[in-house]
Structures are given as structure tokens and as C-alpha cells.
Amino acid sequence: MDDERFHLILTAGGRPVMYGWWSKQPTAEHQYLSWIGSWGTIDGARIILTERADDGERVIATWPEGSQVSRQQPGPGGVRPSSHPPQPGGVPRPAPSRDR
């Protein structure tokens, strides 16, 4: 089983805020809905659920519905590849700040 198959990313104002990885789709979908409830009120929040495939990633869901996935050079499936390594166990972590 691929522990990094399903990927969630939360962005706000076009910048990454939090990532999460899960091996099972029902768990990832539950987390997607949970993130909408927890973080959906952030100004400019966008939450994207993708599934990793042999040829890249495919978008499963975006929130708000119909929102653009990425404005900067999307990778396969319309999602920019992440340069941050996954965290074991699907525990979300804050994205690093670029303000330092």
C-alpha cells in the first residue's frame, strides 16, 4: 500500500499553508471535508485533494468547487509538484514560511 497515494494541500493567497498524505481514499476524503470545515474560512483558502498515479497526480476534488488549481506551471493533473517530503502517517504539517 502506498502511504503517499492521496495528497491534500491547503493554500491561502496562492501560498502553501499545510500538506497531508494518506494511503486510503476514504481517509483522505474525510480529511478533505474536515479541512474545509476547519480552514475554509481563511481568506483566499483553497483545498485540493489529489491522487498520485504513474503519470503524475490527478485532481479528485477542489474547494471552493470549480476553483483554479494552480496558476504557476502545473504538473500532471494540473497540480504543481511539491518539493516538500511527505510526513509519515498522513499527519498534516504546516508548510514552511518563505518570509524568513
C-alpha positions in Angstrom: 0.0 0.0 0.0 1.3 3.5 -0.9 1.3 5.7 2.2 1.6 8.8 0.0 -1.1 8.0 -2.6 -3.6 10.7 -1.7 -2.4 14.2 -1.1 -4.1 17.2 0.4 -2.8 20.8 0.1 -4.2 23.9 1.7 -3.2 27.2 0.1 -4.2 30.7 1.1 -3.4 33.7 -1.1 -1.7 31.4 -3.5 0.8 30.2 -1.0 1.0 26.7 0.6 -0.1 26.6 4.2 -0.5 22.9 5.0 0.0 19.4 3.4 -1.2 15.9 4.3 -0.7 12.4 2.8 -2.8 9.3 3.2 -2.9 5.8 1.8 -6.7 5.2 1.7 -9.1 7.3 -0.3 -11.9 7.3 2.3 -9.5 8.7 4.9 -8.2 11.3 2.6 -11.8 12.3 1.6 -12.7 12.6 5.3 -9.7 14.8 5.9 -10.6 16.9 2.9 -14.1 17.6 4.4 -12.5 18.2 7.8 -10.1 20.7 6.4 -12.9 22.6 4.6 -14.7 22.9 8.0 -11.6 23.8 9.9 -9.7 26.0 7.4 -12.3 27.1 4.8 -12.9 30.5 6.5 -9.3 31.6 5.8 -9.3 34.4 3.3 -8.3 33.0 -0.1 -8.3 29.4 1.2 -8.1 26.7 -1.5 -8.1 23.0 -0.6 -7.1 20.4 -3.2 -7.3 16.6 -3.0 -5.2 14.6 -5.5 -4.3 11.0 -6.2 -0.8 10.0 -7.2 -0.7 7.9 -10.4 2.0 6.5 -12.6 1.9 9.6 -14.8 1.7 12.2 -12.1 -1.2 13.4 -10.0 -4.9 13.7 -10.8 -7.2 16.1 -9.0 -10.1 14.4 -7.2 -11.6 17.5 -5.6 -11.1 21.2 -5.1 -12.6 23.6 -2.7 -14.1 26.0 -3.3 -15.7 24.0 -6.0 -14.5 25.0 -9.5 -11.6 26.9 -8.2 -8.4 27.0 -10.3 -5.9 24.5 -9.1 -2.7 26.4 -9.9 -1.6 29.5 -11.8 2.1 28.6 -12.0 3.2 25.8 -14.3 1.0 22.9 -13.2 2.4 19.4 -13.3 0.5 16.4 -14.5 -3.2 16.6 -13.5 -2.9 20.4 -13.1 -1.1 20.3 -9.7 2.3 21.7 -9.1 4.6 19.0 -7.7 5.5 19.5 -4.1 9.2 19.9 -3.1 8.4 19.0 0.5 8.8 15.4 1.6 5.7 13.7 2.9 5.1 13.3 6.6 4.6 9.7 7.8 1.1 8.6 8.9 -0.8 11.2 7.0 -0.3 13.9 9.7 -0.8 17.3 8.2 2.0 19.8 8.8 2.4 23.5 8.2 4.2 24.4 5.0 7.5 26.3 5.6 7.3 30.0 5.6 9.1 31.9 2.9 9.1 35.2 5.0 12.2 34.3 6.9 
